[in-house]
Each structure stands twice: as structure tokens, then as C-alpha cells.
Amino acid sequence: MALLLRLHEDVLGSDARPQPLPPLPRMIFLVHGAATIGERLLHDGEAWHGEGAAAIAPAAVGTTL
């Protein structure tokens, strides 16, 4: 399997609906704010990784991923 690194920046406001992610190997770094990814609550400087489907739900303060 060839590896490919892509960098995306997403800013989700506190009123954003949960964003579904299809199953793919990925790592998400939370830069600022708070969000629930899958079943895990992340805060500034934390990361999530997985290969299955997941959803990103921003907290009341919003988030930058």
C-alpha cells in the first residue's frame, strides 16, 4: 500500500452538526477547542487515530482540527 500524507485544516463552529467520516486510516490533531471524535473527547493538543468510520462533533466552544 502506498502511503499519502495530506494536511487539511478544518474549523467547526459550536453549532456545526457532527461530520461523518468514512472508514479510512487517518490521524486527526485538535489544534484549538474541543470535539468528540468517535467516543473520545479531545482538547487542545490531543490527537485521534483510527481506521474505522467515525464522526466529529465540536464542543460548545467550537474546534480547529
SEFI-978187 format. One record per residue: residue number from 0; residue in three letters; chain; z, x, y of N, C-alpha, C in turn. Coordinates in pm, whole numbers, plus 50000, padded with zeros to 5 digits. Example, Ala and Ser with C-alpha at 12.3 -4.5 7.8 and 13.67 -1.06 7.14 Angstrom:
! residues 2
+-----+---------+--------+-------+-------+-------+-------+-------+-------+-------+-------+-------+
: num : residuo : cadena :    nw :    nu :    nv :   caw :   cau :   cav :    cw :    cu :    cv :
+-----+---------+--------+-------+-------+-------+-------+-------+-------+-------+-------+-------+
:   0 :     ALA :      A : 50780 : 51319 : 49431 : 50780 : 51230 : 49550 : 50780 : 51320 : 49670 :
:   1 :     SER :      A : 50708 : 51285 : 49775 : 50714 : 51367 : 49894 : 50787 : 51290 : 50003 :
+-----+---------+--------+-------+-------+-------+-------+-------+-------+-------+-------+-------+
! end
This chain:
! residues 65
+-----+---------+--------+-------+-------+-------+-------+-------+-------+-------+-------+-------+
: num : residuo : cadena :    nw :    nu :    nv :   caw :   cau :   cav :    cw :    cu :    cv :
+-----+---------+--------+-------+-------+-------+-------+-------+-------+-------+-------+-------+
:   0 :     MET :      A : 50000 : 50084 : 49883 : 50000 : 50000 : 50000 : 50000 : 50089 : 50124 :
:   1 :     ALA :      A : 49907 : 50066 : 50214 : 49903 : 50141 : 50340 : 50004 : 50081 : 50437 :
:   2 :     LEU :      A : 50077 : 50167 : 50504 : 50176 : 50121 : 50600 : 50115 : 50113 : 50738 :
:   3 :     LEU :      A : 50162 : 50017 : 50817 : 50113 : 49998 : 50952 : 50233 : 49966 : 51041 :
:   4 :     LEU :      A : 50250 : 50042 : 51148 : 50359 : 50019 : 51241 : 50304 : 49949 : 51364 :
:   5 :     ARG :      A : 50364 : 49836 : 51398 : 50326 : 49762 : 51518 : 50452 : 49737 : 51599 :
:   6 :     LEU :      A : 50438 : 49745 : 51729 : 50550 : 49720 : 51818 : 50517 : 49599 : 51904 :
:   7 :     HIS :      A : 50604 : 49500 : 51899 : 50589 : 49379 : 51980 : 50721 : 49356 : 52053 :
:   8 :     GLU :      A : 50713 : 49304 : 52173 : 50834 : 49265 : 52245 : 50826 : 49115 : 52270 :
:   9 :     ASP :      A : 50930 : 49045 : 52228 : 50938 : 48900 : 52248 : 51065 : 48869 : 52326 :
:  10 :     VAL :      A : 51053 : 48781 : 52422 : 51168 : 48733 : 52498 : 51177 : 48583 : 52473 :
:  11 :     LEU :      A : 51289 : 48539 : 52415 : 51308 : 48398 : 52385 : 51422 : 48345 : 52471 :
:  12 :     GLY :      A : 51395 : 48239 : 52544 : 51498 : 48175 : 52625 : 51595 : 48097 : 52539 :
:  13 :     SER :      A : 51706 : 48059 : 52597 : 51809 : 47987 : 52522 : 51760 : 47851 : 52472 :
:  14 :     ASP :      A : 51656 : 47795 : 52535 : 51605 : 47665 : 52494 : 51488 : 47674 : 52396 :
:  15 :     ALA :      A : 51454 : 47794 : 52350 : 51343 : 47812 : 52255 : 51381 : 47754 : 52119 :
:  16 :     ARG :      A : 51284 : 47691 : 52054 : 51307 : 47640 : 51919 : 51301 : 47756 : 51821 :
:  17 :     PRO :      A : 51367 : 47743 : 51704 : 51360 : 47851 : 51604 : 51214 : 47883 : 51569 :
:  18 :     GLN :      A : 51183 : 48012 : 51564 : 51048 : 48059 : 51535 : 51038 : 48102 : 51389 :
:  19 :     PRO :      A : 50959 : 48031 : 51308 : 50947 : 48068 : 51167 : 50862 : 48195 : 51149 :
:  20 :     LEU :      A : 50902 : 48277 : 51056 : 50828 : 48399 : 51022 : 50783 : 48389 : 50877 :
:  21 :     PRO :      A : 50654 : 48412 : 50849 : 50608 : 48410 : 50710 : 50663 : 48531 : 50635 :
:  22 :     PRO :      A : 50661 : 48524 : 50502 : 50709 : 48638 : 50424 : 50621 : 48762 : 50445 :
:  23 :     LEU :      A : 50680 : 48867 : 50498 : 50617 : 48997 : 50517 : 50728 : 49101 : 50530 :
:  24 :     PRO :      A : 50705 : 49224 : 50489 : 50805 : 49328 : 50516 : 50812 : 49350 : 50668 :
:  25 :     ARG :      A : 50933 : 49343 : 50724 : 50947 : 49363 : 50868 : 51087 : 49407 : 50905 :
:  26 :     MET :      A : 51098 : 49469 : 51023 : 51227 : 49506 : 51082 : 51226 : 49455 : 51225 :
:  27 :     ILE :      A : 51334 : 49389 : 51264 : 51346 : 49333 : 51398 : 51470 : 49392 : 51464 :
:  28 :     PHE :      A : 51451 : 49450 : 51581 : 51560 : 49511 : 51657 : 51591 : 49421 : 51776 :
:  29 :     LEU :      A : 51716 : 49383 : 51791 : 51757 : 49298 : 51902 : 51801 : 49388 : 52018 :
:  30 :     VAL :      A : 51725 : 49384 : 52125 : 51749 : 49470 : 52241 : 51860 : 49413 : 52329 :
:  31 :     HIS :      A : 51851 : 49283 : 52358 : 51945 : 49222 : 52452 : 51968 : 49076 : 52413 :
:  32 :     GLY :      A : 52089 : 49030 : 52429 : 52121 : 48891 : 52400 : 52177 : 48875 : 52260 :
:  33 :     ALA :      A : 52148 : 48758 : 52201 : 52196 : 48728 : 52066 : 52099 : 48630 : 52001 :
:  34 :     ALA :      A : 52088 : 48638 : 51869 : 52000 : 48549 : 51794 : 52043 : 48547 : 51649 :
:  35 :     THR :      A : 52011 : 48437 : 51583 : 52032 : 48428 : 51439 : 51896 : 48448 : 51373 :
:  36 :     ILE :      A : 51889 : 48543 : 51281 : 51768 : 48568 : 51204 : 51806 : 48548 : 51058 :
:  37 :     GLY :      A : 51738 : 48457 : 50992 : 51779 : 48419 : 50857 : 51916 : 48354 : 50868 :
:  38 :     GLU :      A : 52015 : 48413 : 50807 : 52151 : 48360 : 50815 : 52244 : 48457 : 50887 :
:  39 :     ARG :      A : 52188 : 48556 : 50957 : 52270 : 48660 : 51019 : 52263 : 48651 : 51171 :
:  40 :     LEU :      A : 52380 : 48653 : 51237 : 52387 : 48654 : 51383 : 52384 : 48798 : 51431 :
:  41 :     LEU :      A : 52287 : 48829 : 51519 : 52271 : 48964 : 51572 : 52304 : 48968 : 51720 :
:  42 :     HIS :      A : 52355 : 49083 : 51766 : 52386 : 49106 : 51907 : 52316 : 49234 : 51952 :
:  43 :     ASP :      A : 52333 : 49270 : 52079 : 52269 : 49390 : 52136 : 52277 : 49510 : 52042 :
:  44 :     GLY :      A : 52162 : 49573 : 52020 : 52158 : 49698 : 51943 : 52161 : 49682 : 51793 :
:  45 :     GLU :      A : 52157 : 49562 : 51740 : 52159 : 49542 : 51595 : 52017 : 49515 : 51544 :
:  46 :     ALA :      A : 51995 : 49538 : 51415 : 51863 : 49519 : 51356 : 51874 : 49433 : 51231 :
:  47 :     TRP :      A : 51764 : 49368 : 51200 : 51750 : 49288 : 51078 : 51626 : 49339 : 51005 :
:  48 :     HIS :      A : 51631 : 49338 : 50872 : 51511 : 49373 : 50795 : 51505 : 49286 : 50671 :
:  49 :     GLY :      A : 51386 : 49259 : 50627 : 51367 : 49179 : 50509 : 51220 : 49162 : 50478 :
:  50 :     GLU :      A : 51191 : 49097 : 50365 : 51054 : 49075 : 50324 : 51022 : 48928 : 50307 :
:  51 :     GLY :      A : 51123 : 48844 : 50304 : 51101 : 48701 : 50282 : 51081 : 48626 : 50412 :
:  52 :     ALA :      A : 51056 : 48496 : 50398 : 51043 : 48410 : 50516 : 51179 : 48401 : 50585 :
:  53 :     ALA :      A : 51176 : 48390 : 50716 : 51299 : 48378 : 50795 : 51266 : 48304 : 50923 :
:  54 :     ALA :      A : 51367 : 48270 : 50999 : 51347 : 48206 : 51129 : 51435 : 48276 : 51231 :
:  55 :     ILE :      A : 51384 : 48288 : 51354 : 51460 : 48347 : 51463 : 51505 : 48234 : 51554 :
:  56 :     ALA :      A : 51635 : 48219 : 51573 : 51691 : 48117 : 51662 : 51773 : 48187 : 51769 :
:  57 :     PRO :      A : 51728 : 48185 : 51896 : 51804 : 48251 : 52001 : 51935 : 48181 : 52029 :
:  58 :     ALA :      A : 52034 : 48257 : 52072 : 52165 : 48200 : 52109 : 52156 : 48143 : 52249 :
:  59 :     ALA :      A : 52267 : 48090 : 52299 : 52271 : 48026 : 52430 : 52234 : 48121 : 52544 :
:  60 :     VAL :      A : 52249 : 48251 : 52524 : 52215 : 48349 : 52629 : 52070 : 48394 : 52623 :
:  61 :     GLY :      A : 51994 : 48351 : 52520 : 51857 : 48398 : 52501 : 51857 : 48534 : 52433 :
:  62 :     THR :      A : 51737 : 48592 : 52416 : 51730 : 48720 : 52347 : 51600 : 48793 : 52377 :
:  63 :     THR :      A : 51606 : 48924 : 52370 : 51488 : 49010 : 52375 : 51484 : 49086 : 52244 :
:  64 :     LEU :      A : 51373 : 49071 : 52172 : 51359 : 49133 : 52039 : 51251 : 49240 : 52044 :
+-----+---------+--------+-------+-------+-------+-------+-------+-------+-------+-------+-------+
! end
